[in-house]
Every structure is written in C-alpha cells, then in structure tokens.
Amino acid sequence: MLTPGNVNDATAFGQVLDGIRAPRLGTGRPRTTPDRVLGDKAYSSRSIRHLLRRRGIAATILERRDQAANRRRRGALGGRPPAFDKVT
C-alpha cells in the first residue's frame, strides 16, 4: 500500500493489517492476525500501539527518544519504564 509522502503511516496501518493473509501449515483458512508485529521508530505512535493492543497483537517497536524522555519527565505519574528489553 502506498500513501502520499506527507501522510502519516498510522492512517494506512489498519488497512495494511486487514490485508494480511498468512497461510496455515495444515488445512484451513489463512490466518488474518499475526502473532507479533516488528516495526521501526516510525511506527511507535500512540494510535498504532493502541490499534495493536485492541486487536491482541504483540508489538516489538523501538521507541523514539522524545517519547521515552516525556515519560521519564512525567516520572511520578506512572507509565512503564523507558527501557527496551533485549531478551524478548
């Protein structure tokens, strides 16, 4: 799927997920929901993470430095720690 250069990737991300068809090893319909999505920093927006969470899809997406800094700045307000678990 192609979008114009000035359009955010989050606008087309749901359509890309809807188009996934992964064949099963045995018989049956193709799978339409991946187990995990891998992405770079461009896909770390709140809307993409919310969409994946709502569909029950695990995500491995690097976080932009400014997002981690904002969460660290909020500090006592909570949120997950700004660390990346390399073991997973």
PyMOL Python script that loads the backbone (N, CA, C, O; Angstrom):
from pymol import cmd

cmd.read_pdbstr("""\
ATOM      1  N   MET A   1       0.846  -1.165   0.000  1.00  0.00           N
ATOM      2  CA  MET A   1       0.000   0.000   0.000  1.00  0.00           C
ATOM      3  C   MET A   1       0.893   1.230   0.000  1.00  0.00           C
ATOM      4  O   MET A   1       1.834   1.318   0.788  1.00  0.00           O
ATOM      5  N   LEU A   2       0.609   2.147  -0.852  1.00  0.00           N
ATOM      6  CA  LEU A   2       1.362   3.393  -0.937  1.00  0.00           C
ATOM      7  C   LEU A   2       0.495   4.549  -0.481  1.00  0.00           C
ATOM      8  O   LEU A   2      -0.695   4.621  -0.787  1.00  0.00           O
ATOM      9  N   THR A   3       1.115   5.443   0.253  1.00  0.00           N
ATOM     10  CA  THR A   3       0.434   6.660   0.670  1.00  0.00           C
ATOM     11  C   THR A   3       1.258   7.844   0.191  1.00  0.00           C
ATOM     12  O   THR A   3       2.458   7.697  -0.044  1.00  0.00           O
ATOM     13  N   PRO A   4       0.652   9.005   0.041  1.00  0.00           N
ATOM     14  CA  PRO A   4       1.429  10.184  -0.335  1.00  0.00           C
ATOM     15  C   PRO A   4       2.510  10.466   0.712  1.00  0.00           C
ATOM     16  O   PRO A   4       2.367  10.096   1.878  1.00  0.00           O
ATOM     17  N   GLY A   5       3.570  11.112   0.294  1.00  0.00           N
ATOM     18  CA  GLY A   5       4.708  11.351   1.167  1.00  0.00           C
ATOM     19  C   GLY A   5       4.393  12.145   2.413  1.00  0.00           C
ATOM     20  O   GLY A   5       5.078  11.988   3.424  1.00  0.00           O
ATOM     21  N   ASN A   6       3.381  12.991   2.379  1.00  0.00           N
ATOM     22  CA  ASN A   6       3.083  13.831   3.534  1.00  0.00           C
ATOM     23  C   ASN A   6       1.978  13.251   4.408  1.00  0.00           C
ATOM     24  O   ASN A   6       1.457  13.958   5.271  1.00  0.00           O
ATOM     25  N   VAL A   7       1.601  11.983   4.215  1.00  0.00           N
ATOM     26  CA  VAL A   7       0.557  11.354   5.013  1.00  0.00           C
ATOM     27  C   VAL A   7       1.206  10.452   6.052  1.00  0.00           C
ATOM     28  O   VAL A   7       2.132   9.701   5.744  1.00  0.00           O
ATOM     29  N   ASN A   8       0.722  10.531   7.265  1.00  0.00           N
ATOM     30  CA  ASN A   8       1.245   9.736   8.367  1.00  0.00           C
ATOM     31  C   ASN A   8       1.001   8.247   8.110  1.00  0.00           C
ATOM     32  O   ASN A   8      -0.054   7.877   7.596  1.00  0.00           O
ATOM     33  N   ASP A   9       1.962   7.393   8.461  1.00  0.00           N
ATOM     34  CA  ASP A   9       1.823   5.950   8.269  1.00  0.00           C
ATOM     35  C   ASP A   9       0.687   5.366   9.093  1.00  0.00           C
ATOM     36  O   ASP A   9       0.125   4.335   8.724  1.00  0.00           O
ATOM     37  N   ALA A  10       0.345   6.001  10.193  1.00  0.00           N
ATOM     38  CA  ALA A  10      -0.705   5.473  11.066  1.00  0.00           C
ATOM     39  C   ALA A  10      -2.063   5.474  10.374  1.00  0.00           C
ATOM     40  O   ALA A  10      -2.938   4.693  10.748  1.00  0.00           O
ATOM     41  N   THR A  11      -2.261   6.331   9.373  1.00  0.00           N
ATOM     42  CA  THR A  11      -3.548   6.383   8.690  1.00  0.00           C
ATOM     43  C   THR A  11      -3.797   5.129   7.855  1.00  0.00           C
ATOM     44  O   THR A  11      -4.947   4.727   7.679  1.00  0.00           O
ATOM     45  N   ALA A  12      -2.743   4.508   7.341  1.00  0.00           N
ATOM     46  CA  ALA A  12      -2.894   3.331   6.486  1.00  0.00           C
ATOM     47  C   ALA A  12      -2.558   2.032   7.208  1.00  0.00           C
ATOM     48  O   ALA A  12      -2.731   0.955   6.639  1.00  0.00           O
ATOM     49  N   PHE A  13      -2.090   2.108   8.427  1.00  0.00           N
ATOM     50  CA  PHE A  13      -1.635   0.918   9.146  1.00  0.00           C
ATOM     51  C   PHE A  13      -2.759  -0.091   9.358  1.00  0.00           C
ATOM     52  O   PHE A  13      -2.532  -1.293   9.215  1.00  0.00           O
ATOM     53  N   GLY A  14      -3.941   0.356   9.687  1.00  0.00           N
ATOM     54  CA  GLY A  14      -5.074  -0.542   9.887  1.00  0.00           C
ATOM     55  C   GLY A  14      -5.441  -1.287   8.614  1.00  0.00           C
ATOM     56  O   GLY A  14      -5.778  -2.470   8.664  1.00  0.00           O
ATOM     57  N   GLN A  15      -5.379  -0.605   7.472  1.00  0.00           N
ATOM     58  CA  GLN A  15      -5.675  -1.243   6.195  1.00  0.00           C
ATOM     59  C   GLN A  15      -4.626  -2.293   5.848  1.00  0.00           C
ATOM     60  O   GLN A  15      -4.951  -3.338   5.285  1.00  0.00           O
ATOM     61  N   VAL A  16      -3.379  -2.017   6.182  1.00  0.00           N
ATOM     62  CA  VAL A  16      -2.322  -2.998   5.937  1.00  0.00           C
ATOM     63  C   VAL A  16      -2.557  -4.239   6.796  1.00  0.00           C
ATOM     64  O   VAL A  16      -2.412  -5.359   6.308  1.00  0.00           O
ATOM     65  N   LEU A  17      -2.918  -4.058   8.065  1.00  0.00           N
ATOM     66  CA  LEU A  17      -3.209  -5.207   8.921  1.00  0.00           C
ATOM     67  C   LEU A  17      -4.406  -6.004   8.406  1.00  0.00           C
ATOM     68  O   LEU A  17      -4.417  -7.232   8.488  1.00  0.00           O
ATOM     69  N   ASP A  18      -5.401  -5.316   7.882  1.00  0.00           N
ATOM     70  CA  ASP A  18      -6.579  -6.004   7.348  1.00  0.00           C
ATOM     71  C   ASP A  18      -6.238  -6.845   6.121  1.00  0.00           C
ATOM     72  O   ASP A  18      -6.921  -7.829   5.836  1.00  0.00           O
ATOM     73  N   GLY A  19      -5.194  -6.469   5.400  1.00  0.00           N
ATOM     74  CA  GLY A  19      -4.815  -7.188   4.181  1.00  0.00           C
ATOM     75  C   GLY A  19      -3.916  -8.386   4.408  1.00  0.00           C
ATOM     76  O   GLY A  19      -3.552  -9.064   3.448  1.00  0.00           O
ATOM     77  N   ILE A  20      -3.545  -8.671   5.653  1.00  0.00           N
ATOM     78  CA  ILE A  20      -2.640  -9.790   5.929  1.00  0.00           C
ATOM     79  C   ILE A  20      -3.380 -11.106   5.765  1.00  0.00           C
ATOM     80  O   ILE A  20      -4.465 -11.295   6.315  1.00  0.00           O
ATOM     81  N   ARG A  21      -2.788 -12.003   5.012  1.00  0.00           N
ATOM     82  CA  ARG A  21      -3.293 -13.369   4.852  1.00  0.00           C
ATOM     83  C   ARG A  21      -2.095 -14.301   4.897  1.00  0.00           C
ATOM     84  O   ARG A  21      -1.358 -14.414   3.917  1.00  0.00           O
ATOM     85  N   ALA A  22      -1.893 -14.967   6.024  1.00  0.00           N
ATOM     86  CA  ALA A  22      -0.764 -15.887   6.191  1.00  0.00           C
ATOM     87  C   ALA A  22      -1.279 -17.317   6.088  1.00  0.00           C
ATOM     88  O   ALA A  22      -2.153 -17.708   6.861  1.00  0.00           O
ATOM     89  N   PRO A  23      -0.759 -18.099   5.157  1.00  0.00           N
ATOM     90  CA  PRO A  23      -1.247 -19.474   5.011  1.00  0.00           C
ATOM     91  C   PRO A  23      -0.926 -20.319   6.231  1.00  0.00           C
ATOM     92  O   PRO A  23       0.116 -20.146   6.863  1.00  0.00           O
ATOM     93  N   ARG A  24      -1.819 -21.222   6.553  1.00  0.00           N
ATOM     94  CA  ARG A  24      -1.604 -22.147   7.666  1.00  0.00           C
ATOM     95  C   ARG A  24      -0.724 -23.290   7.195  1.00  0.00           C
ATOM     96  O   ARG A  24      -0.644 -23.570   5.999  1.00  0.00           O
ATOM     97  N   LEU A  25      -0.062 -23.951   8.143  1.00  0.00           N
ATOM     98  CA  LEU A  25       0.781 -25.087   7.789  1.00  0.00           C
ATOM     99  C   LEU A  25      -0.060 -26.268   7.323  1.00  0.00           C
ATOM    100  O   LEU A  25       0.343 -27.000   6.418  1.00  0.00           O
ATOM    101  N   GLY A  26      -1.211 -26.455   7.928  1.00  0.00           N
ATOM    102  CA  GLY A  26      -2.108 -27.542   7.540  1.00  0.00           C
ATOM    103  C   GLY A  26      -3.216 -27.015   6.648  1.00  0.00           C
ATOM    104  O   GLY A  26      -3.000 -26.136   5.814  1.00  0.00           O
ATOM    105  N   THR A  27      -4.381 -27.559   6.834  1.00  0.00           N
ATOM    106  CA  THR A  27      -5.524 -27.089   6.071  1.00  0.00           C
ATOM    107  C   THR A  27      -6.261 -26.016   6.866  1.00  0.00           C
ATOM    108  O   THR A  27      -6.052 -25.864   8.069  1.00  0.00           O
ATOM    109  N   GLY A  28      -7.103 -25.294   6.196  1.00  0.00           N
ATOM    110  CA  GLY A  28      -7.880 -24.270   6.868  1.00  0.00           C
ATOM    111  C   GLY A  28      -7.700 -22.911   6.225  1.00  0.00           C
ATOM    112  O   GLY A  28      -6.881 -22.719   5.326  1.00  0.00           O
ATOM    113  N   ARG A  29      -8.500 -21.972   6.722  1.00  0.00           N
ATOM    114  CA  ARG A  29      -8.423 -20.615   6.198  1.00  0.00           C
ATOM    115  C   ARG A  29      -7.098 -19.975   6.564  1.00  0.00           C
ATOM    116  O   ARG A  29      -6.496 -20.341   7.574  1.00  0.00           O
ATOM    117  N   PRO A  30      -6.633 -19.030   5.767  1.00  0.00           N
ATOM    118  CA  PRO A  30      -5.399 -18.318   6.123  1.00  0.00           C
ATOM    119  C   PRO A  30      -5.599 -17.499   7.398  1.00  0.00           C
ATOM    120  O   PRO A  30      -6.701 -17.034   7.688  1.00  0.00           O
ATOM    121  N   ARG A  31      -4.521 -17.336   8.145  1.00  0.00           N
ATOM    122  CA  ARG A  31      -4.564 -16.512   9.354  1.00  0.00           C
ATOM    123  C   ARG A  31      -4.624 -15.050   8.959  1.00  0.00           C
ATOM    124  O   ARG A  31      -3.981 -14.631   7.996  1.00  0.00           O
ATOM    125  N   THR A  32      -5.396 -14.276   9.702  1.00  0.00           N
ATOM    126  CA  THR A  32      -5.532 -12.851   9.402  1.00  0.00           C
ATOM    127  C   THR A  32      -4.950 -11.973  10.503  1.00  0.00           C
ATOM    128  O   THR A  32      -4.894 -10.752  10.355  1.00  0.00           O
ATOM    129  N   THR A  33      -4.520 -12.577  11.597  1.00  0.00           N
ATOM    130  CA  THR A  33      -3.930 -11.822  12.694  1.00  0.00           C
ATOM    131  C   THR A  33      -2.541 -12.365  12.986  1.00  0.00           C
ATOM    132  O   THR A  33      -2.397 -13.536  13.338  1.00  0.00           O
ATOM    133  N   PRO A  34      -1.519 -11.536  12.847  1.00  0.00           N
ATOM    134  CA  PRO A  34      -0.168 -12.016  13.155  1.00  0.00           C
ATOM    135  C   PRO A  34       0.024 -12.171  14.660  1.00  0.00           C
ATOM    136  O   PRO A  34      -0.696 -11.561  15.449  1.00  0.00           O
ATOM    137  N   ASP A  35       0.998 -12.991  15.053  1.00  0.00           N
ATOM    138  CA  ASP A  35       1.331 -13.143  16.463  1.00  0.00           C
ATOM    139  C   ASP A  35       2.026 -11.894  16.993  1.00  0.00           C
ATOM    140  O   ASP A  35       1.787 -11.475  18.125  1.00  0.00           O
ATOM    141  N   ARG A  36       2.885 -11.303  16.171  1.00  0.00           N
ATOM    142  CA  ARG A  36       3.711 -10.174  16.593  1.00  0.00           C
ATOM    143  C   ARG A  36       3.978  -9.281  15.397  1.00  0.00           C
ATOM    144  O   ARG A  36       4.070  -9.751  14.263  1.00  0.00           O
ATOM    145  N   VAL A  37       4.101  -7.994  15.661  1.00  0.00           N
ATOM    146  CA  VAL A  37       4.458  -7.017  14.641  1.00  0.00           C
ATOM    147  C   VAL A  37       5.792  -6.405  15.021  1.00  0.00           C
ATOM    148  O   VAL A  37       5.976  -5.958  16.153  1.00  0.00           O
ATOM    149  N   LEU A  38       6.725  -6.385  14.077  1.00  0.00           N
ATOM    150  CA  LEU A  38       8.017  -5.729  14.276  1.00  0.00           C
ATOM    151  C   LEU A  38       7.995  -4.413  13.520  1.00  0.00           C
ATOM    152  O   LEU A  38       7.518  -4.352  12.387  1.00  0.00           O
ATOM    153  N   GLY A  39       8.504  -3.368  14.136  1.00  0.00           N
ATOM    154  CA  GLY A  39       8.495  -2.075  13.468  1.00  0.00           C
ATOM    155  C   GLY A  39       9.652  -1.200  13.917  1.00  0.00           C
ATOM    156  O   GLY A  39      10.257  -1.424  14.966  1.00  0.00           O
ATOM    157  N   ASP A  40       9.942  -0.209  13.107  1.00  0.00           N
ATOM    158  CA  ASP A  40      10.992   0.734  13.491  1.00  0.00           C
ATOM    159  C   ASP A  40      10.360   1.920  14.212  1.00  0.00           C
ATOM    160  O   ASP A  40       9.172   1.903  14.533  1.00  0.00           O
ATOM    161  N   LYS A  41      11.158   2.937  14.459  1.00  0.00           N
ATOM    162  CA  LYS A  41      10.699   4.072  15.260  1.00  0.00           C
ATOM    163  C   LYS A  41       9.555   4.840  14.606  1.00  0.00           C
ATOM    164  O   LYS A  41       8.814   5.542  15.293  1.00  0.00           O
ATOM    165  N   ALA A  42       9.404   4.719  13.303  1.00  0.00           N
ATOM    166  CA  ALA A  42       8.321   5.439  12.621  1.00  0.00           C
ATOM    167  C   ALA A  42       6.948   4.913  13.035  1.00  0.00           C
ATOM    168  O   ALA A  42       5.952   5.623  12.898  1.00  0.00           O
ATOM    169  N   TYR A  43       6.881   3.685  13.537  1.00  0.00           N
ATOM    170  CA  TYR A  43       5.599   3.075  13.895  1.00  0.00           C
ATOM    171  C   TYR A  43       5.353   3.071  15.400  1.00  0.00           C
ATOM    172  O   TYR A  43       4.570   2.258  15.893  1.00  0.00           O
ATOM    173  N   SER A  44       5.999   3.954  16.127  1.00  0.00           N
ATOM    174  CA  SER A  44       5.848   3.969  17.578  1.00  0.00           C
ATOM    175  C   SER A  44       4.773   4.940  18.053  1.00  0.00           C
ATOM    176  O   SER A  44       4.754   5.311  19.227  1.00  0.00           O
ATOM    177  N   SER A  45       3.889   5.352  17.171  1.00  0.00           N
ATOM    178  CA  SER A  45       2.868   6.318  17.577  1.00  0.00           C
ATOM    179  C   SER A  45       1.834   5.666  18.496  1.00  0.00           C
ATOM    180  O   SER A  45       1.659   4.447  18.504  1.00  0.00           O
ATOM    181  N   ARG A  46       1.171   6.499  19.252  1.00  0.00           N
ATOM    182  CA  ARG A  46       0.154   6.033  20.200  1.00  0.00           C
ATOM    183  C   ARG A  46      -0.996   5.338  19.481  1.00  0.00           C
ATOM    184  O   ARG A  46      -1.523   4.342  19.976  1.00  0.00           O
ATOM    185  N   SER A  47      -1.387   5.851  18.323  1.00  0.00           N
ATOM    186  CA  SER A  47      -2.524   5.261  17.611  1.00  0.00           C
ATOM    187  C   SER A  47      -2.200   3.861  17.089  1.00  0.00           C
ATOM    188  O   SER A  47      -3.060   2.981  17.121  1.00  0.00           O
ATOM    189  N   ILE A  48      -0.984   3.643  16.614  1.00  0.00           N
ATOM    190  CA  ILE A  48      -0.600   2.309  16.131  1.00  0.00           C
ATOM    191  C   ILE A  48      -0.515   1.336  17.291  1.00  0.00           C
ATOM    192  O   ILE A  48      -0.999   0.209  17.188  1.00  0.00           O
ATOM    193  N   ARG A  49       0.091   1.749  18.390  1.00  0.00           N
ATOM    194  CA  ARG A  49       0.181   0.858  19.550  1.00  0.00           C
ATOM    195  C   ARG A  49      -1.212   0.532  20.107  1.00  0.00           C
ATOM    196  O   ARG A  49      -1.459  -0.594  20.540  1.00  0.00           O
ATOM    197  N   HIS A  50      -2.101   1.497  20.095  1.00  0.00           N
ATOM    198  CA  HIS A  50      -3.472   1.264  20.570  1.00  0.00           C
ATOM    199  C   HIS A  50      -4.205   0.273  19.661  1.00  0.00           C
ATOM    200  O   HIS A  50      -4.905  -0.617  20.142  1.00  0.00           O
ATOM    201  N   LEU A  51      -4.042   0.432  18.365  1.00  0.00           N
ATOM    202  CA  LEU A  51      -4.668  -0.478  17.403  1.00  0.00           C
ATOM    203  C   LEU A  51      -4.180  -1.914  17.614  1.00  0.00           C
ATOM    204  O   LEU A  51      -4.980  -2.850  17.616  1.00  0.00           O
ATOM    205  N   LEU A  52      -2.874  -2.084  17.791  1.00  0.00           N
ATOM    206  CA  LEU A  52      -2.322  -3.424  18.007  1.00  0.00           C
ATOM    207  C   LEU A  52      -2.809  -4.014  19.325  1.00  0.00           C
ATOM    208  O   LEU A  52      -3.152  -5.195  19.388  1.00  0.00           O
ATOM    209  N   ARG A  53      -2.842  -3.198  20.378  1.00  0.00           N
ATOM    210  CA  ARG A  53      -3.316  -3.669  21.669  1.00  0.00           C
ATOM    211  C   ARG A  53      -4.776  -4.101  21.606  1.00  0.00           C
ATOM    212  O   ARG A  53      -5.158  -5.122  22.178  1.00  0.00           O
ATOM    213  N   ARG A  54      -5.583  -3.319  20.909  1.00  0.00           N
ATOM    214  CA  ARG A  54      -7.001  -3.622  20.779  1.00  0.00           C
ATOM    215  C   ARG A  54      -7.233  -4.929  20.022  1.00  0.00           C
ATOM    216  O   ARG A  54      -8.185  -5.651  20.318  1.00  0.00           O
ATOM    217  N   ARG A  55      -6.383  -5.237  19.058  1.00  0.00           N
ATOM    218  CA  ARG A  55      -6.512  -6.471  18.285  1.00  0.00           C
ATOM    219  C   ARG A  55      -5.798  -7.650  18.930  1.00  0.00           C
ATOM    220  O   ARG A  55      -5.874  -8.767  18.419  1.00  0.00           O
ATOM    221  N   GLY A  56      -5.105  -7.423  20.043  1.00  0.00           N
ATOM    222  CA  GLY A  56      -4.422  -8.502  20.742  1.00  0.00           C
ATOM    223  C   GLY A  56      -3.154  -8.954  20.059  1.00  0.00           C
ATOM    224  O   GLY A  56      -2.788 -10.126  20.144  1.00  0.00           O
ATOM    225  N   ILE A  57      -2.476  -8.047  19.384  1.00  0.00           N
ATOM    226  CA  ILE A  57      -1.249  -8.361  18.661  1.00  0.00           C
ATOM    227  C   ILE A  57      -0.070  -7.806  19.449  1.00  0.00           C
ATOM    228  O   ILE A  57      -0.052  -6.625  19.797  1.00  0.00           O
ATOM    229  N   ALA A  58       0.909  -8.650  19.729  1.00  0.00           N
ATOM    230  CA  ALA A  58       2.116  -8.199  20.426  1.00  0.00           C
ATOM    231  C   ALA A  58       2.942  -7.328  19.483  1.00  0.00           C
ATOM    232  O   ALA A  58       2.927  -7.532  18.269  1.00  0.00           O
ATOM    233  N   ALA A  59       3.655  -6.369  20.038  1.00  0.00           N
ATOM    234  CA  ALA A  59       4.441  -5.451  19.216  1.00  0.00           C
ATOM    235  C   ALA A  59       5.864  -5.345  19.734  1.00  0.00           C
ATOM    236  O   ALA A  59       6.097  -5.256  20.940  1.00  0.00           O
ATOM    237  N   THR A  60       6.806  -5.355  18.810  1.00  0.00           N
ATOM    238  CA  THR A  60       8.197  -5.047  19.112  1.00  0.00           C
ATOM    239  C   THR A  60       8.543  -3.845  18.246  1.00  0.00           C
ATOM    240  O   THR A  60       8.930  -3.984  17.086  1.00  0.00           O
ATOM    241  N   ILE A  61       8.397  -2.674  18.828  1.00  0.00           N
ATOM    242  CA  ILE A  61       8.629  -1.426  18.106  1.00  0.00           C
ATOM    243  C   ILE A  61       9.564  -0.562  18.935  1.00  0.00           C
ATOM    244  O   ILE A  61       9.295  -0.282  20.103  1.00  0.00           O
ATOM    245  N   LEU A  62      10.656  -0.147  18.326  1.00  0.00           N
ATOM    246  CA  LEU A  62      11.566   0.753  19.028  1.00  0.00           C
ATOM    247  C   LEU A  62      10.838   2.038  19.367  1.00  0.00           C
ATOM    248  O   LEU A  62       9.883   2.423  18.693  1.00  0.00           O
ATOM    249  N   GLU A  63      11.290   2.684  20.399  1.00  0.00           N
ATOM    250  CA  GLU A  63      10.636   3.897  20.853  1.00  0.00           C
ATOM    251  C   GLU A  63      11.493   5.106  20.522  1.00  0.00           C
ATOM    252  O   GLU A  63      12.715   5.074  20.668  1.00  0.00           O
ATOM    253  N   ARG A  64      10.852   6.159  20.082  1.00  0.00           N
ATOM    254  CA  ARG A  64      11.595   7.380  19.796  1.00  0.00           C
ATOM    255  C   ARG A  64      12.130   7.972  21.089  1.00  0.00           C
ATOM    256  O   ARG A  64      11.533   7.811  22.154  1.00  0.00           O
ATOM    257  N   ARG A  65      13.234   8.641  20.986  1.00  0.00           N
ATOM    258  CA  ARG A  65      13.899   9.214  22.153  1.00  0.00           C
ATOM    259  C   ARG A  65      13.029  10.233  22.867  1.00  0.00           C
ATOM    260  O   ARG A  65      13.040  10.308  24.095  1.00  0.00           O
ATOM    261  N   ASP A  66      12.270  11.022  22.101  1.00  0.00           N
ATOM    262  CA  ASP A  66      11.429  12.039  22.736  1.00  0.00           C
ATOM    263  C   ASP A  66      10.273  11.414  23.506  1.00  0.00           C
ATOM    264  O   ASP A  66       9.843  11.980  24.511  1.00  0.00           O
ATOM    265  N   GLN A  67       9.752  10.266  23.070  1.00  0.00           N
ATOM    266  CA  GLN A  67       8.680   9.604  23.812  1.00  0.00           C
ATOM    267  C   GLN A  67       9.195   9.087  25.152  1.00  0.00           C
ATOM    268  O   GLN A  67       8.525   9.231  26.175  1.00  0.00           O
ATOM    269  N   ALA A  68      10.380   8.488  25.147  1.00  0.00           N
ATOM    270  CA  ALA A  68      10.964   7.999  26.394  1.00  0.00           C
ATOM    271  C   ALA A  68      11.271   9.162  27.329  1.00  0.00           C
ATOM    272  O   ALA A  68      11.060   9.058  28.537  1.00  0.00           O
ATOM    273  N   ALA A  69      11.772  10.276  26.778  1.00  0.00           N
ATOM    274  CA  ALA A  69      12.088  11.447  27.609  1.00  0.00           C
ATOM    275  C   ALA A  69      10.818  12.037  28.224  1.00  0.00           C
ATOM    276  O   ALA A  69      10.832  12.464  29.378  1.00  0.00           O
ATOM    277  N   ASN A  70       9.734  12.063  27.470  1.00  0.00           N
ATOM    278  CA  ASN A  70       8.479  12.598  28.015  1.00  0.00           C
ATOM    279  C   ASN A  70       7.969  11.741  29.160  1.00  0.00           C
ATOM    280  O   ASN A  70       7.488  12.268  30.163  1.00  0.00           O
ATOM    281  N   ARG A  71       8.070  10.422  29.020  1.00  0.00           N
ATOM    282  CA  ARG A  71       7.617   9.547  30.092  1.00  0.00           C
ATOM    283  C   ARG A  71       8.531   9.676  31.315  1.00  0.00           C
ATOM    284  O   ARG A  71       8.058   9.660  32.452  1.00  0.00           O
ATOM    285  N   ARG A  72       9.829   9.804  31.079  1.00  0.00           N
ATOM    286  CA  ARG A  72      10.777   9.972  32.183  1.00  0.00           C
ATOM    287  C   ARG A  72      10.521  11.303  32.894  1.00  0.00           C
ATOM    288  O   ARG A  72      10.643  11.391  34.116  1.00  0.00           O
ATOM    289  N   ARG A  73      10.171  12.328  32.130  1.00  0.00           N
ATOM    290  CA  ARG A  73       9.891  13.652  32.696  1.00  0.00           C
ATOM    291  C   ARG A  73       8.657  13.609  33.579  1.00  0.00           C
ATOM    292  O   ARG A  73       8.623  14.252  34.628  1.00  0.00           O
ATOM    293  N   ARG A  74       7.634  12.854  33.165  1.00  0.00           N
ATOM    294  CA  ARG A  74       6.413  12.747  33.977  1.00  0.00           C
ATOM    295  C   ARG A  74       6.691  12.042  35.293  1.00  0.00           C
ATOM    296  O   ARG A  74       6.082  12.370  36.311  1.00  0.00           O
ATOM    297  N   GLY A  75       7.594  11.088  35.287  1.00  0.00           N
ATOM    298  CA  GLY A  75       8.071  10.421  36.499  1.00  0.00           C
ATOM    299  C   GLY A  75       7.002   9.824  37.372  1.00  0.00           C
ATOM    300  O   GLY A  75       6.585   8.688  37.146  1.00  0.00           O
ATOM    301  N   ALA A  76       6.548  10.556  38.360  1.00  0.00           N
ATOM    302  CA  ALA A  76       5.649  10.030  39.384  1.00  0.00           C
ATOM    303  C   ALA A  76       4.252   9.727  38.844  1.00  0.00           C
ATOM    304  O   ALA A  76       3.463   9.070  39.523  1.00  0.00           O
ATOM    305  N   LEU A  77       3.935  10.187  37.649  1.00  0.00           N
ATOM    306  CA  LEU A  77       2.605   9.950  37.111  1.00  0.00           C
ATOM    307  C   LEU A  77       2.432   8.517  36.607  1.00  0.00           C
ATOM    308  O   LEU A  77       1.322   8.122  36.251  1.00  0.00           O
ATOM    309  N   GLY A  78       3.475   7.762  36.572  1.00  0.00           N
ATOM    310  CA  GLY A  78       3.347   6.359  36.197  1.00  0.00           C
ATOM    311  C   GLY A  78       3.791   6.084  34.781  1.00  0.00           C
ATOM    312  O   GLY A  78       4.532   6.862  34.181  1.00  0.00           O
ATOM    313  N   GLY A  79       3.334   4.982  34.263  1.00  0.00           N
ATOM    314  CA  GLY A  79       3.755   4.547  32.937  1.00  0.00           C
ATOM    315  C   GLY A  79       4.861   3.523  33.062  1.00  0.00           C
ATOM    316  O   GLY A  79       5.465   3.361  34.122  1.00  0.00           O
ATOM    317  N   ARG A  80       5.112   2.845  31.980  1.00  0.00           N
ATOM    318  CA  ARG A  80       6.156   1.834  32.027  1.00  0.00           C
ATOM    319  C   ARG A  80       7.517   2.491  31.947  1.00  0.00           C
ATOM    320  O   ARG A  80       7.623   3.608  31.440  1.00  0.00           O
ATOM    321  N   PRO A  81       8.560   1.838  32.430  1.00  0.00           N
ATOM    322  CA  PRO A  81       9.893   2.443  32.420  1.00  0.00           C
ATOM    323  C   PRO A  81      10.404   2.589  30.979  1.00  0.00           C
ATOM    324  O   PRO A  81      10.067   1.769  30.125  1.00  0.00           O
ATOM    325  N   PRO A  82      11.201   3.606  30.703  1.00  0.00           N
ATOM    326  CA  PRO A  82      11.682   3.844  29.339  1.00  0.00           C
ATOM    327  C   PRO A  82      12.868   2.966  29.001  1.00  0.00           C
ATOM    328  O   PRO A  82      13.939   3.481  28.680  1.00  0.00           O
ATOM    329  N   ALA A  83      12.707   1.664  29.065  1.00  0.00           N
ATOM    330  CA  ALA A  83      13.786   0.733  28.755  1.00  0.00           C
ATOM    331  C   ALA A  83      13.308  -0.235  27.692  1.00  0.00           C
ATOM    332  O   ALA A  83      12.110  -0.482  27.556  1.00  0.00           O
ATOM    333  N   PHE A  84      14.243  -0.778  26.944  1.00  0.00           N
ATOM    334  CA  PHE A  84      13.935  -1.752  25.910  1.00  0.00           C
ATOM    335  C   PHE A  84      14.474  -3.099  26.375  1.00  0.00           C
ATOM    336  O   PHE A  84      15.664  -3.224  26.664  1.00  0.00           O
ATOM    337  N   ASP A  85      13.617  -4.095  26.448  1.00  0.00           N
ATOM    338  CA  ASP A  85      14.017  -5.416  26.916  1.00  0.00           C
ATOM    339  C   ASP A  85      14.604  -6.205  25.751  1.00  0.00           C
ATOM    340  O   ASP A  85      13.858  -6.689  24.900  1.00  0.00           O
ATOM    341  N   LYS A  86      15.922  -6.342  25.698  1.00  0.00           N
ATOM    342  CA  LYS A  86      16.587  -7.001  24.588  1.00  0.00           C
ATOM    343  C   LYS A  86      16.481  -8.519  24.650  1.00  0.00           C
ATOM    344  O   LYS A  86      16.779  -9.196  23.666  1.00  0.00           O
ATOM    345  N   VAL A  87      16.063  -9.066  25.785  1.00  0.00           N
ATOM    346  CA  VAL A  87      15.968 -10.515  25.944  1.00  0.00           C
ATOM    347  C   VAL A  87      14.772 -11.069  25.189  1.00  0.00           C
ATOM    348  O   VAL A  87      14.840 -12.184  24.673  1.00  0.00           O
ATOM    349  N   THR A  88      13.696 -10.334  25.111  1.00  0.00           N
ATOM    350  CA  THR A  88      12.456 -10.812  24.483  1.00  0.00           C
ATOM    351  C   THR A  88      12.619 -11.053  23.069  1.00  0.00           C
ATOM    352  O   THR A  88      11.669 -11.457  22.398  1.00  0.00           O
TER     353      THR A  88
END
""", "prot")
cmd.dss("prot")
cmd.show_as("cartoon", "prot")
cmd.util.cbc("prot")
cmd.orient("prot")
